[in-house]
Amino acid sequence: MKMFSRGKGAIFLDKEMKKEKPTMGAHELFLEYEGFLAPSKRRPRKPLAPSSKPSTPLTYGGHSRHEVKLSEDTSRFSTSSHGKPRKSFSGSGDANDESRSRPKRPPSQRLKSFLSLGKTVHAEPGHNIYNFSRPGPNYIVEKEAPTQSNTSGWLRRCTSTSLKHRPSTPSSLMTTPPQYDGSSIFENDDFTALPAMPGCAIGPEPSRPSFNLASGAAARAAAAAQNEILDSMRNITLAEPHLTRDSESGVGIEVRDGGETMADFDFDIPVVRQDPLSALPQELVGHILSYLDASSLLNAELVSHDWHHSASSRHVWKDVFHTEFQDISHSGTTTPGSGLGPGLGEVFSRQEWKSMWRARKALQQRWIDGYAAAIYLEGHTDSVYCVQFDEDKILTGSRDRTVRIWDARTYECIKVLGVPSRGPGSAVPPLPADVADRGQRPFAKVFSSQSVVERERTAPWLFMYHNGSILCLQYDDKIMITGSSDCTLIIWDVKAGYRPMRRLREHTAGVLDVRFDEKHIVSCSKDAIVCLWDRNTGELLKKLSGHRGPVNAVQLRGNLVVSASGDGIAKLWNLTSGLCIKEFPSKDRGMACVEFSSDSRTILAGGNDQVIYQFDTSTGELVRELKGHEGLVRSLHLDSASGRVVSGSYDTSVKAYDMRSGETIVDFTKWTSSWILSAKADYRRIIATSQDSRAVIMDFGYQLPGIESLEA
């Protein structure tokens, strides 16, 4: 037995009652509901029994947890075989109607779908099922149930009739659907006035396959239909407030960005939030954090104590430091003999990489601000023509025929090579006074000690020293080569305490510049000749001739050599053939200096026209001109690791330019009392030599906390 409950009364349905075949199929019922088929004739209804007390809602399927309640005004009564009032959905009291109205199982999902799509059904408190009917997906109508309704018969048929296959209704029996005016969905609470759902065909409907409600196919179909409706609501909006008869096509549908309609709905998407430090091993956490940039890593340290511990790991900061600075340094790897440290520090287990990163960033900011100290090396007795340095030592060559070796940390002279042409009491011009309009000024001045270094007097190789000014030099960890106005070059053994090994003789005038690598030595002279030597044997391999004036500077990169001459032309040479393969002319007058980038793509040259030219090696075209000097540009240095070009001029200024933009970064004017003859730079400092017998260190890392950790 199954029971429908209403208030205190109960209606019992006999299980043994014979089920009769329904007289009308679901297809015809649907067409009648849509308005395409004339309503079937119904028997006169019995008058409603008066009720002496307020009626209670009818509970349909009371045994289920989700109870769907219909308003009491929608009920009609008939008399059962037991003489008690019984709910009749068809309005007829015959056996056929009773047979069709008998529910055999709890309400299916399809019924709930019909209820939810037909009208707002009042369920448990706080739960509403909305009607998604015409004219659009966002159109929602909630209407209070009227006092009397004609819908019970149709609902009873839908729930009791089996959806068996039945022949299609002839088109002649179809009627024109009612015109929807947008004012109301229901009229007198009659479901027959409900317009067709969007997408329903308006022609003869083909035969349908049989559905068994007990199999769950109907429930799945209803769920799929609702999902399609929700998806369409998210992604499309109707351009018109109503659909035309051509609703099967895409006419009248405007596709918009889903984000415009998502705001109309409240889709609560659960977000899983879990601390990765509590779920992952420390090794994996450290590897993930190492992919962050330094700023993000510093912010990660502020999350919590555990995050601070993980983000402050030495291993993480080591990767971050090398990612930011090592790639730059490797892009400008110094050639053998440059001696310039990359500023990456030493690698050991207890290295504080985070402190190193802070020191390197502070150093970069000092470069931008031009904040440097001036450290003066005094000891030479005449003009200082050349300089080369690393993090441990500084080597300078002078017109007084000596090479001095200085300690880079204490600034003391530790060795003198050669016999000075002048005594130690020679006058050194005073430094100029600091004037505000002379560019950036040093924040501190430091002078080297005036201690006298005992020179060698009885060594057997004293006769091998230069007899003229030291005009150029270069060294690496094995040898040092110097060129002099005495027309010769000397190769010195660094590991043996700078002992002279060999003298090279070929030039007929002073040697103005020298460069070497692992195989070759290249030198240039006032005699307008470029000589190529074998490094190991000192044998002359080639003479490169073609310049019409003194060759003031050379640079060596692999199999290529670039030279700058007083004739106003820079030439690019192929060492294998010994031929000039490209020329780079200046606009006016001669060239005094030249630089070759480490990747051999860029050539820089400067001279009498007070301009630094940047050429493209491949095309020979002039890329840009770096301006700012007011005198001859005497020296150039390209620090490829940091992307800076450092120049020294006869206007007593030292400037640094950004290689990429060409803008001036540093302008140090009048830090010396005379011409700048040479200038070199690394990640931390610029060292320039002057005609006033001094070398000045422009140190951006002076007294900077943690700067020592950057030294290799």
Residue, then its C-alpha position, 0 to 999 in steps of 0.5 A: m500500500k502507498m499513502f498520500s497524506r493530507g493533514k489528518g486524513a489519509i488516502f490509501l491506494d490499493k496495490e492490487m488494483k489492476k492497472e489499465k493501459p493509458t488512453m493518451g500517451a506522453h507525446e500527445l500530453f506534451l503537445e496538448y501542454e504546448g498548445f499544439l493539440a486541442p485539449s481532450k474532453r474531460r468529464p464534469r468535475k464534482p464540486l469541491a467539498p467545503s473545508s471548515k478549517p484552513s487546508t494544509p499543503l499536500t505532501y507528495g512523496g512524504h517518505s522522501r527527504h526532499e518533499v515537494k509540496l503543492s498548494e492546497d488550492t491545486s487539489r481536487f477531490s473525488t470519491s474512492s471505492h471506500g467512500k473517502p475523499r481521494k485526490s483526483f488529478s484528472g477530474s474524472g471518477d472512473a476507473n481509467d482515471e483512477s488507474r492513471s492517477r495511481p503513483k507506482r513509485p516515488p516522484s522521479q527526477r523527470l517529474k522534478s524537472f517538469l516541476s522546476l521548469g514549469k513554475t516555482v514550486h514551494a519546497e522546504p524553507g530556504h529552498n526555491i526551484y526557479n523557472f527558466s522559461r522564455p524569453g531568455p535564460n535569465y528570465i525568472v518568474e515566481k508566482e503565487a499559487p492562485t485559489q483554484s487551478n486546472t493543472s492537476g489533471w495534466l500533472r497526474r497524467c505526466t506522472s502516471t503515464s508510461l512514456k511508451h512509443r506511440p505514433s506521431t500526431p498528424s499535423s492536421l490536428m496541430t494548432t498554432p501555439p499561443q503568441y507570447d506577449g512577455s507579460s506573464i508565464f501562466e494565465n489562471d494558473d493553467f499550464t496549457a498556456l505555458p509557451a514552448m521552451p527554447g529550442c522546441a520544434i514547431g513542426p510534426e515531431p518524429s517518433r521517439p524511442s521508448f524510455n523506461l523510467a525505472s532505468g534512470a535514463a529520464a533522470r540523466a536526460a533531465a540533468a543533461a538538459q539542465n546542464e546545457i541550460l546553465d552552460s548556455m546561460r554562462n556563454i550566450t545572451l539573447a540579443e532580443p527579449h523574445l525568440t523568433r520562430d526561427s529559434e533552431s538557427g543562430v539568428g538573434i543570438e549574440v555570443r559575448d565574453g563569458g565574463e559578462t554573464m558570470a557576474d549574474f550568477d553566484f558560482d561558488i568554486p571551492v579553492v584549495r589552500q594549502d601551505p606547500l611548506s607543510a606538504l613538500p620536503q624541504e629540498l623541493v621547497g628550496h628548489i622551487l623558491s630558487y626560481l623566484d627573483a630576489s624581490s619576490l624571495l624577500n617578500a616570501e620571507l615575510v609570510s611566516h616564521d617557516w617561510h622566513h627560514s626556508a626563503s633565507s636558505r643559503h642554497v636558495w640565495k646562491d641560485v638567486f645571486h648567480t641567476e642575476f649576476q653570473d649570467i651577466s658576468h659570463s656574457g662579458t667574460t674577460t680575456p686572458g690577461s685582463g685580470l678583472g674580477p667578475g665580483l661573484g665572490e668565492v664558493f664555499s659552504r658557509q658563504e652568505w649569498k644573501s649578504m653578497w646580493r645586498a652588497r652587489k645591489a648597493l654597489q650598482q646603486r652607487w654607480i647610478d648615483g656616482y657615489a665614489a671615493a678617490i684613492y690616489l696612488e702616489g709614487h711615480t715621478d712622471s706621467v703614468y701612461c698605462v694601468q692594469f689591475d685585478e682584485d689583488k694588485i694594480l700595475t702602472g707604467s710610467r714615463d719614469r721608466t718603471v712599472r710599479i706594483w700596488d696592493a689593491r687593498t692597502y694601496e701600498c707600493i710593494k714592488v718597482l720594476g726598472v730604474p727610475s729616470r728621476g729621483p723620489g724628490s721630483a715635484v708632483p703638481p697639487l690636486p685641483a680644488d673641489v668645485a661644485d660645477r665640475g661634475q660629481r665629486p668624491f665623497a672621500k679622498v685617500f692617499s697611498s703611503q709614501s714609503v720608499v721601496e728598495r729597488e734591485r741593484t745587483a740582479p743579473w737581469l738589470f740590463m734587460y730593463h727598459n731604457g725608455s718610457i713604459l707606454c703600455l702593458q698587459y699581464d695574466d697569471k703567467i706573463m706580463i708584457t710591456g712596450s716602451s719608447d725604446c722600440t722593444l717589448i719585454i716578456w716578464d715571468v710573473k711566477a718568478g717574481y716578474r723576472p724578464m724572460r725575453r725581449l722582442r725587437e722589430h719595431t722601429a719606433g716606440v711601441l704604443d700598445v700591446r695585447f695577447d691571448e693564449k697563442h699570439i702577441v699583437s703590438c703596434s707602434k709609431d712606425a704604422i706597423v702592427c706585428l704578430w708574434d708567437r707567444n711561446t717562442g717570441e717569433l715574429l709571425k706577420k707584419l700588418s701594414g696599411h695604416r698611413g700614420p702611427v697605430n695608437a691602439v690594438q685589440l685582439r679577439g681570436n683570429l681578428v685584430v682591430s687597430a686604430s691609427g692617427d690617420g683617422i681609420a680603424k681597420l679590422w684584420n684577419l690574422t690567417s691571411g694578414l689582410c684588412i677585411k673592413e675599415f671604420p673611418s672617423k668623421d674628422r681627424g685621427m683615432a687614439c684608442v679602440e676597443f673590441s667587444s668580447d663577442s666581436r660584434t662591436i668596435l669602439a673608437g675615439g680620438n681627436d674629434q672628441v667623440i666615441y664611435q660605436f661600429d657594428t663589426s658585421t656591417g661596418e655601419l656606425v651604430r651611435e656616437l657617444k658624446g660629452h668630452e670636450g677634449l681628445v678621447r685618449s683611452l677606452h675600456l668596454d666592461s662587457a660584464s656590466g655593459r659600461v663604456v669607460s673613457g678618459s680624455y684630455d679634458t681631465s674627465v672620466k666618463a662612464y656610458d651605458m652600452r645599451s642606451g648610450e646615456t652618461i652614467v658617471d661624469f668625474t671631472k677634475w679628479t686629477s690635475s692633468w690629462i687622463l692617459s689611461a682608464k680601466a674599470d671592473y664591477r667595483r671601480i675605475i682606475a685612471t692614470s694621469q699626466d700629473s704622475r698619479a693614478v686615481i682609484m674611483d672606488f664605488g665600493y669604498q667602506l661598503p658593508g659586505i663588499e669584501s665578500l664579492e672578491a674572488 
